[in-house]
Amino acid sequence: MIQRKQTVFLLLAAIALGLLFYFPLATFIGDKDSLVLYVYKLVSLVPDNAPDVPAYFLMPLLSLNVLMILLSVVIIFMFKNRMRQLNFVRINLILLMIMIAVFFFYDVSVLEEASGGVVEYEVGSYFPLIAFIFFILAYKGIMSDERLIRSADRLR
């Protein structure tokens, strides 16, 4: 059955990750440059000033985000095989933790150095944490369905 509570949680997680394309992750205000980081681009707040980072800098964030959104939608339609669905939710959780680690430990440190200032976390930096909560709730929902099916099989 596709109309289960974990379907809603997975859809909400995909929406939270999709909102990363519209909201900035962080703003770096410094002496050298002021930068705004989105999941797919880096914008300089100083006119006619290009950011001093390589073009492939945001590729890990972007690819992980797109992969997790697609995987969340695919997981929704795996409702007939709950164990596979559980494994894919685990994979999605691991990818999300990798994305959070890349953002906080790599991107922030490089961009702080490039801008020469401080970082201000924006609304977008909270969406991966919200998606993490929704993935955990989906995982618990799938586990409860699996326990219910196993208990029904024991009674037969």
Buried (B, 14 or more C-beta within 10 A) or exposed (E): EEEBBBBBBBBBBBBBBBBBBEBBBBBBBBEBBBBBBBBEEBEBEEEEEEBBBEEEBBEBBBEBBBBBBEBBEEBBEBBEEBEEBBEBBEBBBEBBEEBBEBBBEEBBEBBBBBBEBEBEBBEBBBBBEBBBEBBBBBBBBBBEBBEEEEEEEEEE
